[in-house]
Amino acid sequence: MTHSTPTPTTATPAPIHALVTGAAGGIGRGICFALIAQARRDGAPIHISAAASAPSEKLDHLLAELRAAGATAQGITGDITDPAQCVDLVAQAHAGGGDLTALVCNAGASGPGRLVDLPVAQWDHTFHLNTRSVFVMAQAAYPQLVRTRGSITAVASMSGLTPHPGYGGYSAAKAALIMLCRQMAQEWGAEGIRVNAVCPGMTHTPLTAPVYTDPAVKTQRESLVPLGRIGQPEDIGRTVAFLAGPGAAYITGQSLVVDGGISDHMLTMIPGRPGRPPIGSAPK
């Protein structure tokens, strides 16, 4: 009697549906393409709901690029400082792509201002944009993420870990965002939802590009970073994709700093410290 050997079967990876806010900007764009690259490596089909504040040629161009890269994609729009529109963004995403497997809250902004004379309206706007929007969207996406045992990744900032004087409520808002992610991770972990934050350092984006047009400023900034360069959107994107993907299946409630080492470099800049290189010297 002969026995046949069963043919091994490989399970098809589950489809990915990622909602990315602030998708048309520098870091948001980097996140979208990193998610596609991660899905391709895993052999999983991916649908991206790319969210922006309003329709634009930039968003249309991004969608064309995402589709050319192998994803299905839809553009959705709404003002994330309005709670009702936050909920609607999640509903738009679901209508076009089904249950979310990943919510990536990247949209946010800072604005200059001294606390001594900062208008309350500006303080509120900063928190609504950077913190409250994440809470409302996460709450709206919760039923879907329970069904998919999905993930939430929020883009915070190294400014949420270290005070950033002169930027109004930005540091406070990002610090609150980091704590929000930790709390959601604890409350929603039993449902299989993972929640993490990414804290970028100095990153070259279209928004920050004018700063780096001055070669002297660029060199000075690079000299402060142990890795010797300014971050790129792809650096943040790959980190977000990792945290949202299966490789981070046992990681939740964490804040991953992606800053080239600058946050831990501050004490090396104290004058008189042995071995301190001159200001502006290029790293070796």
C-alpha positions as CSV (number, residue, x, y, z in Angstrom):
1,M,0.0,0.0,0.0
2,T,1.4,3.4,-0.9
3,H,0.9,6.6,1.0
4,S,0.8,9.9,-0.8
5,T,2.5,12.9,0.9
6,P,0.2,15.8,1.4
7,T,1.1,18.9,-0.6
8,P,2.0,21.7,1.7
9,T,-0.3,24.6,1.5
10,T,0.6,28.3,2.1
11,A,-2.1,30.5,3.6
12,T,-2.8,33.6,1.6
13,P,-2.0,36.7,3.7
14,A,-5.1,38.6,4.7
15,P,-5.8,41.8,2.7
16,I,-4.6,45.1,4.2
17,H,-6.7,48.2,4.4
18,A,-4.8,51.2,5.8
19,L,-6.3,54.6,6.4
20,V,-3.5,57.2,6.4
21,T,-4.2,60.8,7.4
22,G,-2.0,63.6,6.0
23,A,-1.2,61.2,3.2
24,A,-0.4,63.8,0.5
25,G,2.4,65.4,2.5
26,G,6.1,64.3,2.8
27,I,5.9,61.9,5.7
28,G,2.4,60.7,4.8
29,R,3.5,59.9,1.3
30,G,6.5,58.0,2.7
31,I,4.2,56.0,4.9
32,C,2.0,55.0,2.0
33,F,4.8,53.7,-0.1
34,A,6.4,51.9,2.8
35,L,3.1,50.2,3.6
36,I,2.9,49.0,0.0
37,A,6.5,47.7,0.1
38,Q,5.8,45.8,3.3
39,A,2.6,44.3,1.8
40,R,4.5,43.2,-1.3
41,R,7.1,41.5,0.9
42,D,4.4,39.7,2.8
43,G,2.5,38.8,-0.4
44,A,-0.6,40.6,0.8
45,P,-3.0,42.7,-1.3
46,I,-3.3,46.3,0.0
47,H,-5.8,49.0,-0.2
48,I,-4.9,52.5,1.0
49,S,-7.4,55.2,2.0
50,A,-5.3,58.3,1.6
51,A,-6.9,61.1,3.6
52,A,-6.3,64.8,3.1
53,S,-8.0,68.0,4.2
54,A,-9.4,68.8,0.8
55,P,-9.3,67.5,-2.8
56,S,-6.2,68.5,-4.7
57,E,-4.0,67.7,-7.7
58,K,-1.4,66.6,-5.2
59,L,-3.8,64.0,-3.8
60,D,-4.8,62.9,-7.2
61,H,-1.1,62.5,-8.2
62,L,-0.4,60.4,-5.1
63,L,-3.3,58.1,-5.8
64,A,-2.0,57.5,-9.3
65,E,1.4,56.7,-7.9
66,L,0.0,54.3,-5.3
67,R,-1.9,52.4,-8.0
68,A,1.2,52.3,-10.2
69,A,3.1,50.8,-7.2
70,G,0.6,47.9,-7.0
71,A,-2.0,49.1,-4.4
72,T,-5.7,49.9,-4.8
73,A,-6.3,53.3,-3.5
74,Q,-9.0,55.9,-2.8
75,G,-8.8,59.5,-1.8
76,I,-10.9,60.7,1.1
77,T,-11.2,64.2,2.5
78,G,-12.2,66.0,5.7
79,D,-11.1,68.4,8.4
80,I,-9.7,66.4,11.3
81,T,-10.2,69.3,13.7
82,D,-13.9,68.7,13.3
83,P,-14.9,65.5,15.3
84,A,-17.9,64.8,12.9
85,Q,-15.5,64.9,9.9
86,C,-13.1,62.6,11.7
87,V,-15.9,60.0,12.0
88,D,-16.9,60.6,8.4
89,L,-13.3,59.9,7.2
90,V,-13.4,56.5,8.8
91,A,-16.9,55.9,7.3
92,Q,-15.6,57.0,3.8
93,A,-12.6,54.6,4.2
94,H,-14.9,51.7,5.2
95,A,-17.3,52.4,2.3
96,G,-14.5,52.2,-0.2
97,G,-12.3,49.4,1.2
98,G,-14.1,47.5,3.9
99,D,-12.9,47.0,7.5
100,L,-9.7,48.8,8.4
101,T,-6.7,46.7,9.4
102,A,-4.5,49.7,10.1
103,L,-5.2,53.3,11.1
104,V,-2.2,55.6,10.7
105,C,-2.8,59.0,12.2
106,N,0.0,61.1,10.6
107,A,-1.7,64.5,10.1
108,G,-0.6,67.2,12.5
109,A,1.2,70.6,12.6
110,S,3.0,73.0,14.8
111,G,2.9,76.7,15.0
112,P,5.2,79.2,16.6
113,G,4.1,81.0,19.8
114,R,5.3,81.8,23.3
115,L,3.2,80.5,26.1
116,V,3.1,83.8,27.9
117,D,1.0,85.4,25.1
118,L,-0.4,82.3,23.3
119,P,-4.0,82.7,22.3
120,V,-6.3,80.0,23.8
121,A,-7.7,79.4,20.3
122,Q,-4.3,78.5,19.0
123,W,-3.7,76.2,21.9
124,D,-7.1,74.5,21.3
125,H,-6.4,74.2,17.6
126,T,-3.1,72.5,18.2
127,F,-4.7,69.9,20.5
128,H,-7.6,69.3,18.2
129,L,-5.3,68.7,15.3
130,N,-2.6,66.7,16.9
131,T,-4.4,64.8,19.7
132,R,-8.2,65.0,19.7
133,S,-8.4,63.9,16.1
134,V,-6.5,60.7,16.8
135,F,-8.8,59.9,19.8
136,V,-12.0,60.5,17.7
137,M,-10.8,58.5,14.7
138,A,-9.5,55.6,16.8
139,Q,-12.8,55.5,18.6
140,A,-14.7,55.5,15.2
141,A,-12.4,52.8,13.8
142,Y,-12.5,50.6,17.0
143,P,-15.3,48.2,15.8
144,Q,-13.5,47.5,12.5
145,L,-10.1,47.0,14.2
146,V,-11.7,44.6,16.7
147,R,-12.9,42.5,13.8
148,T,-9.6,42.5,12.0
149,R,-7.4,42.6,15.2
150,G,-5.8,45.6,13.6
151,S,-3.4,48.3,14.6
152,I,-3.2,52.0,15.3
153,T,0.0,54.0,14.7
154,A,0.2,57.7,15.5
155,V,3.0,60.0,14.3
156,A,4.0,62.0,17.4
157,S,7.3,63.9,17.6
158,M,10.5,64.0,19.6
159,S,9.0,67.4,20.7
160,G,6.5,65.3,22.7
161,L,9.4,63.8,24.7
162,T,11.4,67.0,25.0
163,P,10.0,70.5,25.5
164,H,10.2,72.6,22.3
165,P,10.2,76.2,23.5
166,G,8.5,78.7,21.2
167,Y,6.1,76.3,19.6
168,G,3.0,77.0,21.6
169,G,1.1,73.9,22.6
170,Y,2.9,71.5,20.2
171,S,5.0,69.7,22.8
172,A,2.1,69.4,25.2
173,A,-0.2,68.1,22.4
174,K,2.3,65.5,21.2
175,A,3.1,64.4,24.8
176,A,-0.6,63.9,25.3
177,L,-0.8,61.9,22.0
178,I,1.9,59.6,23.2
179,M,0.1,59.0,26.5
180,L,-3.2,58.5,24.6
181,C,-1.5,55.7,22.5
182,R,-0.3,54.0,25.7
183,Q,-3.7,54.1,27.3
184,M,-5.5,52.8,24.2
185,A,-2.9,50.0,24.0
186,Q,-3.9,49.0,27.6
187,E,-7.6,49.3,27.2
188,W,-7.9,47.7,23.7
189,G,-5.2,45.0,23.9
190,A,-7.6,42.3,25.0
191,E,-9.4,42.8,21.6
192,G,-6.2,42.3,19.7
193,I,-5.7,46.0,18.8
194,R,-2.1,47.2,19.0
195,V,-1.4,50.9,19.4
196,N,2.0,52.5,19.0
197,A,3.5,56.0,18.4
198,V,6.4,57.0,16.2
199,C,8.4,60.1,17.2
200,P,10.3,61.6,14.3
201,G,13.3,63.9,14.7
202,M,14.4,66.5,12.1
203,T,12.9,65.3,8.8
204,H,13.3,66.8,5.3
205,T,9.9,67.3,3.9
206,P,8.3,69.8,1.6
207,L,7.2,71.7,4.7
208,T,10.7,71.9,6.2
209,A,12.6,72.1,2.8
210,P,13.1,76.0,3.0
211,V,15.2,75.5,6.2
212,Y,17.6,73.2,4.3
213,T,18.2,75.5,1.3
214,D,20.8,77.3,3.5
215,P,23.8,75.0,3.3
216,A,25.2,76.4,6.6
217,V,22.0,75.7,8.5
218,K,21.9,72.2,6.9
219,T,25.4,71.5,7.9
220,Q,24.9,72.7,11.5
221,R,21.8,70.6,11.9
222,E,23.5,67.5,10.5
223,S,26.4,68.0,12.9
224,L,24.0,67.6,15.8
225,V,22.8,64.2,14.6
226,P,25.0,61.3,15.6
227,L,24.1,59.5,12.3
228,G,25.2,62.6,10.5
229,R,22.2,63.3,8.3
230,I,18.6,64.7,8.4
231,G,15.8,62.2,8.3
232,Q,13.8,61.4,5.2
233,P,10.1,60.6,4.9
234,E,11.1,57.0,4.0
235,D,12.8,56.7,7.4
236,I,9.5,57.4,9.2
237,G,7.5,55.4,6.7
238,R,9.4,52.2,7.1
239,T,9.1,52.5,10.9
240,V,5.3,53.0,10.7
241,A,5.0,50.1,8.2
242,F,6.9,47.8,10.6
243,L,4.8,48.8,13.6
244,A,1.6,48.3,11.6
245,G,2.7,45.0,10.2
246,P,3.1,41.4,11.3
247,G,6.7,41.8,12.4
248,A,5.5,43.9,15.3
249,A,2.7,41.5,16.4
250,Y,3.9,41.6,20.0
251,I,4.6,45.3,20.2
252,T,2.1,47.7,21.7
253,G,2.0,50.8,23.8
254,Q,5.5,51.9,22.6
255,S,6.9,55.2,21.4
256,L,9.6,54.5,18.8
257,V,12.0,57.5,18.4
258,V,13.3,57.9,14.8
259,D,15.7,60.8,15.1
260,G,19.1,59.6,14.2
261,G,20.1,59.7,17.8
262,I,19.7,63.5,18.4
263,S,17.4,63.2,21.4
264,D,20.1,61.3,23.4
265,H,22.8,63.6,22.0
266,M,21.9,66.7,24.0
267,L,24.3,66.2,26.9
268,T,27.2,66.0,24.5
269,M,26.7,69.7,23.5
270,I,27.5,71.0,27.0
271,P,30.5,73.4,26.6
272,G,33.7,72.1,28.3
273,R,32.7,68.4,28.0
274,P,35.8,66.4,27.2
275,G,35.9,65.3,23.6
276,R,33.1,67.7,22.5
277,P,33.7,68.5,18.8
278,P,33.5,72.1,17.7
279,I,30.0,73.4,16.7
280,G,29.3,73.0,13.0
281,S,32.0,70.3,12.5
282,A,30.9,67.4,10.3
283,P,30.5,64.0,12.0
284,K,33.2,61.6,11.1
